[in-house]
């Protein structure tokens, strides 16, 4: 997946590519510009000489997170569905949370985690400092639910997650203690 690591002038923006095996690669802004230019079908332009102006508009009008989102959607085989505040989601939690913030067997038993390594949460906002929500921002702030075994209750943890690794779900898809009470607790019903 593609995430920006510099947010200054677009020509010097470097994009970090996160490969499935978690290796990171950097692509220069010039290469990114070439990639975007190659996507535009010049044959379909009424005047192919407009390509330079089109690229100027793209460079001036898009910030680095938007360029990342654009490249992600262009290069991904999956359809991207924009997220919104209060959407229920499932995500892969940071590796260092297991054993420290939660135990997988407990989360799975309680219906707050899945066998394939996902936990449930809700979108709290995008990962920017802006007060406006940007569904295309490269990270999202997620309020995830873990289980505090010592106090026998759900606890929350706010984490930042790459937008394109988030899976939107319905609230009813969260199987919290389905064997006990067949309902989602009030904590999961929160509206932010």
C-alpha positions in Angstrom: 0.0 0.0 0.0 1.1 3.6 -0.6 1.6 6.1 2.2 3.3 9.5 2.1 6.3 10.1 4.2 6.9 13.8 3.3 4.2 16.4 2.9 6.1 19.3 1.4 6.3 20.4 -2.2 4.7 17.7 -4.4 7.8 17.4 -6.6 9.8 16.3 -3.6 7.1 14.1 -2.1 8.4 10.5 -1.6 5.9 7.7 -1.3 6.5 4.7 0.9 5.3 1.5 -0.6 4.4 -1.2 1.9 4.7 -4.6 0.4 2.7 -7.6 1.6 5.8 -8.9 3.4 6.2 -5.5 5.2 9.2 -4.3 3.3 9.1 -0.6 2.6 10.2 1.1 -0.7 10.4 4.7 -1.6 9.3 6.2 -4.9 10.3 9.8 -5.7 7.8 12.5 -6.6 9.1 12.6 -10.2 8.4 8.9 -10.6 5.0 9.3 -9.0 4.2 12.1 -11.5 5.3 9.9 -14.3 3.0 7.1 -13.0 0.0 9.4 -12.8 0.7 10.8 -16.3 0.9 7.3 -17.7 -2.6 6.6 -16.4 -4.2 9.5 -18.4 -5.0 8.2 -21.9 -3.6 11.0 -24.0 -5.4 9.6 -27.1 -8.7 10.5 -25.4 -7.7 14.1 -24.8 -9.1 16.5 -27.4 -5.7 18.1 -27.4 -2.8 15.9 -26.2 -0.8 19.0 -25.6 -3.0 19.7 -22.5 -1.2 16.9 -20.6 1.2 19.4 -19.0 -1.6 21.6 -17.7 -3.5 18.6 -16.5 -0.5 17.5 -14.5 0.0 21.0 -13.1 -3.6 21.0 -11.9 -3.2 17.5 -10.3 0.1 18.6 -8.6 -1.4 21.8 -7.3 -4.8 20.4 -6.3 -3.8 17.2 -4.6 -2.0 16.9 -1.3 0.3 13.9 -0.6 -2.4 11.8 1.2 -4.8 12.3 -1.8 -2.0 11.3 -4.2 -1.5 8.2 -2.0 -5.2 7.4 -2.1 -5.4 8.0 -5.9 -2.4 5.6 -6.5 -3.8 3.0 -4.1 -7.2 3.0 -5.9 -5.6 2.9 -9.4 -3.3 0.0 -8.5 -5.6 -2.0 -6.3 -7.8 -4.8 -7.6 -10.2 -4.1 -4.7 -13.0 -1.5 -4.8 -12.4 1.2 -2.2 -15.5 2.2 -0.2 -14.9 5.6 1.6 -15.2 5.4 5.4 -17.1 7.7 7.6 -17.0 8.6 11.3 -18.8 5.9 13.4 -18.4 3.2 10.8 -17.8 -0.2 12.4 -14.7 -1.9 11.1 -12.3 -4.8 11.5 -8.6 -4.3 11.4 -5.3 -6.1 12.1 -4.1 -4.6 15.4 -0.4 -3.6 15.9 1.6 -6.8 16.6 2.9 -5.3 19.9 -0.6 -5.1 21.3 -0.9 -8.9 21.6 0.2 -10.0 25.0 0.4 -6.4 26.3 -3.1 -4.9 25.6 -5.0 -8.2 25.0 -4.7 -11.9 24.7 -5.9 -13.4 21.4 -7.6 -16.4 23.0 -9.6 -14.1 25.3 -10.6 -11.8 22.4 -11.7 -14.7 20.3 -13.6 -16.3 23.2 -15.4 -13.0 23.9 -16.2 -12.4 20.2 -14.0 -9.3 20.0 -11.3 -10.9 17.8 -11.3 -13.4 14.9 -9.3 -16.5 14.3 -7.6 -14.8 11.3 -6.2 -12.0 13.4 -8.7 -9.1 13.2 -10.2 -7.0 16.0 -13.3 -4.8 15.9 -13.6 -1.0 16.3 -15.2 2.2 15.1 -13.9 5.1 13.0 -13.2 8.0 15.3 -11.7 10.3 12.7 -9.0 10.6 10.0 -5.4 10.6 11.1 -4.8 14.3 10.3 -4.8 17.3 12.5 -7.7 18.8 10.5 -11.1 19.3 12.1 -12.7 18.2 8.8 -13.0 14.5 8.1 -11.2 13.3 5.0 -12.2 9.7 3.9 -9.2 9.5 1.6 -6.6 10.4 4.3 -3.9 7.8 4.5 -4.6 6.9 8.1 -7.7 6.6 10.3 -8.1 6.9 14.1 -9.8 3.8 15.2 -11.3 3.1 18.7 -10.8 -0.7 19.1 -12.3 -3.0 21.7 -10.1 -5.2 23.7 -11.0 -7.2 26.8 -9.6 -6.4 30.3 -9.6 -9.9 31.9 -8.5 -8.5 35.3 -11.6 -6.2 35.5 -13.8 -8.5 33.4 -14.9 -5.7 31.0 -14.3 -4.3 27.6 -11.7 -1.7 27.3 -11.0 0.7 24.4 -7.8 1.7 22.8 -7.3 4.4 20.1 -4.9 3.5 17.3 -3.9 4.8 13.9 -4.3 2.4 11.0 -3.6 2.6 7.3 -6.9 3.5 5.6 -6.6 0.9 2.9 -6.1 -1.9 5.3 -9.5 -1.3 7.1 -12.5 -3.5 6.4 -15.9 -1.9 6.9 -18.5 -4.1 8.5 -22.0 -3.9 10.0 -22.3 -3.6 13.8 -24.2 -6.9 13.8 -21.1 -8.6 12.4 -19.4 -8.2 15.7 -20.0 -11.5 17.5 -19.4 -10.1 21.1 -20.3 -13.0 23.4 -22.8 -14.4 21.0 -23.1 -17.6 23.0 -24.1 -15.7 26.2 -26.4 -12.9 25.3 -26.7 -12.5 21.5 -26.3 -8.8 21.7 -23.6 -6.1 21.3 -22.8 -4.2 24.5 -23.7 -0.5 24.9 -20.0 0.3 24.5 -20.0 -0.9 21.0 -23.2 1.0 20.3 -21.5 4.4 20.9 -21.8 7.2 18.5 -18.7 9.5 18.4 
